[in-house]
Amino acid sequence: MTSMPNTNDGSTNPPALRLCMNLIALNDLPEWSAGPHGGLDEQLAAIAGAGFHGVQFAEGGDAKRCAARGLLMTGSGRVNTPDEADTVAAQLADLGHACATLHVGWGMEDDATVDALVDAVLTASDRRDIPLYIETHRATITQDIWRTVKLTERFPDVRFNADFSHWYTGLEMKYGGFENKLAFMQPVIDRVAYMHGRIGNPGCIQVDIGDGDGDGQPHVEHFRVMWTACFEAFVKRAAPGDYICFTPELLSPRIWYAREFPDAGGVPREEGDRWTQSLLYNRIAGECFEAAHQHS
């Protein structure tokens, strides 16, 4: 059995939270958004200026520009077949990414095929010396809680990118008892090493939560609970120098994530500013991380 390394900066610092911005969250920002509207240089300047520690590229990467801004660079990719895993890992490592998240498979695989995919990802992670985190996502091998928990039993060393909006909405986690499902998914929570920040409700995968703390919205409280649980598990297992990335990934209505509603003139308008929501998510994640330290 291969092992997957945790992200570590090589220091003796206490386990840390690193706030990253997924660059695809800046796609198609409305002109009225407070976020950056220019090219990569403007985006990186705004991200660094807003207090982020790093960025995530959906594809490619620019280690030189990120380093110039003091930003950690992380990547992402897709592995459809076992033989693709090493190629993807090599490309991500060559670009200089500190770690990467992966969509793996299409969700229609039997257990033997799933096992071959996961084993290939673990092996590639070790061989290329880059942490690769399998994302909890629709239309992948981790599209449901039960299957993913069973996966941890066969591969205890697997590590995940928690994109729990896919489960919260897609599996309607409130239905049948949120607490029951949270307890069942603890083996996944114990292996979360990266997190995508998106909050959904039982019917919509991405919703604006206002300009406060989301108080009074049950789904927001549920995400606080899940994020805190992931941070608690990380703090308990982490060694000095380890860090976990929290990365807002609020996506465009062009790919059916952000909701749009007609304005007074009947023109579709996003319900909120994905940039300012991302900054709010960072504040909530920081509060959850602090709570996790207090509980540990």
N, C-alpha and C positions, 0 to 999 in steps of 0.2 A: 504494500500500500504506500503510495506516495503521500507527501504532506504538502499543504499549501501554506506558504509563509504569511504571517501577518505583516501589515505595513509597519515599518519601523524606520525612524530617522537616524538611528545609530547613536542617539544620545542617551544620557541618564535622566532625562526629563520625565516627569510623571506622565502617565497616559493622557493624551490630549484629544480635543475635538478640533478638526480642521474644517472650516466652512469653505466649500467650493461652489462655483456657479457653473451650471451646465450651459454651454454656449448656445445650444439649440433653443433654450428658453428665451433667447433674445431675438429669435426669428420672428418676423412679421409684427414687431411691436408697433402698436398704433402711434401715430404722430403725437398724440397727447400724452403718451407714456413718459414717465420721468426717467426711463432707462436710456442707455446709449443707442443711437441710431446709425452710427457710422461703421467703419470697418474694424478689423481686429485690434488695431492699436487703440482706438477709442474705447472699444469694449473692455480691453484689459485695463486701461486707465481707470474706467468707471468701476470695474470690479475691485481693483486694488483700493481705490479711494473709498469704497463702501465698506471696507473692512473684511472682505473675503480673504482667505488664505490661499486659494487656488482656483483652478478652472478644470472643467471636463470637456474634452472635445468629443463630438459625435463621430468624427472621422479625422484622420490626420493628426496634426499637432505642430506646435512651434515652440520648442524648448528654449530657444534663444530669447524670443520675445517674452515668454513667461518668466524666465530667470531675470530679465532686465527689470521686471516689475516685482520681483520677489514672490512670484506665485508658483505654487505647486502645480504640476501638470498631470492630469489623469486622463485615461482614455476609455474607449468603449468599442465593442465589436460584436459580431455574431458568428456562432459556430453551428453549422447545420449538420455536419458529418464529422466523425472522429478524426479523419485525416486533415481536416481544416484547422484543428486546434493549434497545432504547432506553428503553422504558417501565420495565423492571427497573432499568436503570442510573440513570435519573432518580430513581426511588423510593429507591434505596440512597444516592445522593448527597444527596438532600434530607434524609434521616434523619441525615446527618453521618458516615457510615461512612468510615473511612480507606481501605478497600479491601474487596473482596468476592470470594468464591468462588462458582462457578456450576456446576451440573449443566446440561449442554447436550445436547439431543436425547435420543433413546431407544435409540440403537445399531442401528437398522434402516435408517439413511439411506444413500443412495449418496454417492459422493464429491462430486458437484455440490451436493447438499443440505448436506452437511457444510461445504463451502466457503462456502456462503451463510450458514450459521449463524456460522461463525468470523469471517467478514468483518463481519457485523453486530455481533458482540460487540466486536471491535476498534474499529469505528467508534463504537459507543456509549461505549466506554471513553474515547476521545479527546474526543468531543463533550461528555460529562458530567464529564470530568476526574476520573474515579475508576478506579483500577486494578481490573480484573476478571480473575480467574484461573480458567481452565477446569480443573475438577477431574477427576483420573483416577479414574473411578468406573464400577462396573457399570451396565448399562442406560443408557449414554450414548454419545456419539460417541467417547469415549476408553476404551472398555471393553477394548481389547486393545493390546498394545505395538506391533505392526506398524503398525496403522492410525494410531496416535498419532505414531509416528516419521515416517510418510509425511506426516502433517499438518504437521509442522515444516518439511518441505521446501517445502511450498506457502505456508506462513505463518511465515517465520522470526521475526517479531515476537511470536508468540503466547507467552503466559506461563501457567504451570500452578500449580494447587494439587496437590501430591503427596499423594495418599491411596493409598499403595502397597500397603496390605493387600488391596485389591481385585484387584490384579494378582498379588501373592505367593500368595494362596490361589486365586483364581479361575482364574489361568493356570498354577498350580502351578510357580512359577518354579524350584524346586529340580529338577524333572524335566527332564532334558535339559541340566542345567548352569547353576547360578545365575550363575556368572561370565560365561557366554556371553550370557545374557539381559541382565545388567547392562551389558555392553559395548554391546549393540545399542541399549539405551534411553538411551544417553548424550545424544543430541540432546534428549530430554525433560528429563533431569537438568539440562542446561545452561540450561533455561528455567524451572526451578522458582523461584517467588517467594513461595510460601506452602506450609505443610506441615500436614497433619492427622496427629496422632500416634495410631496404632493398630498393634498388633503382632498378626499372625496366624501360624498355622503352616500347613503344606501342606493341612490339612483343615478348619481353622476360622478364620474371618476375625478373630476377637477372642478372645484367650486371656490369662488372668492369668499374669504372668511371675514371681510370687513377690515377696519383699520385699528381694531383693538387687539385683544388676546383670544378672540373667538368665544368669549364667555357666553354661556347659555346655549351653545351649539353642541349637542351631544357628540356629533361626529368629530368635532375638533378635540374634545376631551378624550375620545377614544384614540386619536392619533397621538396625543400627548402621552397617553398610557403606553402605547406601542413603542414610541420613540424612547421613552424613559427606560422601558424594559430592555431595549437593545443596548442602550448606553450602560445600564447596570451590568449586563452580561459581559460587555466589552471590558469595563473597568475591572471586573473580577478576574478575567483571564489574562489581561494585558500585562506586558513586561515594560520596564522603563524604556521610553523612546517610542513606544507604539502609539499610533494615532488612528482615529476613525474619521472618515470624511462624511459630512452631511452636505448634500448637494441639491438645492432646489432645482426642480425640473418641471416648471410650469409651461406647458406647451401651447402652441398656436391653435386657433380654431381651424386653420387650414388643414390640420391633421386631426380634427375632431376631438380636441381636448378642451381648450377654453370655451366657455359658453358665450354666445352672442344673443343680444336682445335688441329689438328695434328702438332707436332713440325717438325723440319727438317728431323727427322728420321721416321716420320709418326706415332709417338706414341702420343696418346691423352694427352693433357696437359691443365690444368685449365688456363683460360685466365688471371687470376690475383691471387694475394695472399689474401685470405679471411681475414687473420689476419691484414695485413697492411691496407686493405680496411676498416676494422672495426675501426681502429684507426683514419682513415680519416673521417669516419662517425661521430665519437665522436667530432672531431673538427668542422665539419659542424653543428652538433646538438647544440654545444656550441654557435656558431655564431647565430643560429636561436633563441636560448633561450635569448641571449643578445638583439637581435632585438625585440623580443616579449616584453621584459621589457621596451625598449625605446618607443614602440608603446602604451603601456598600461597607 
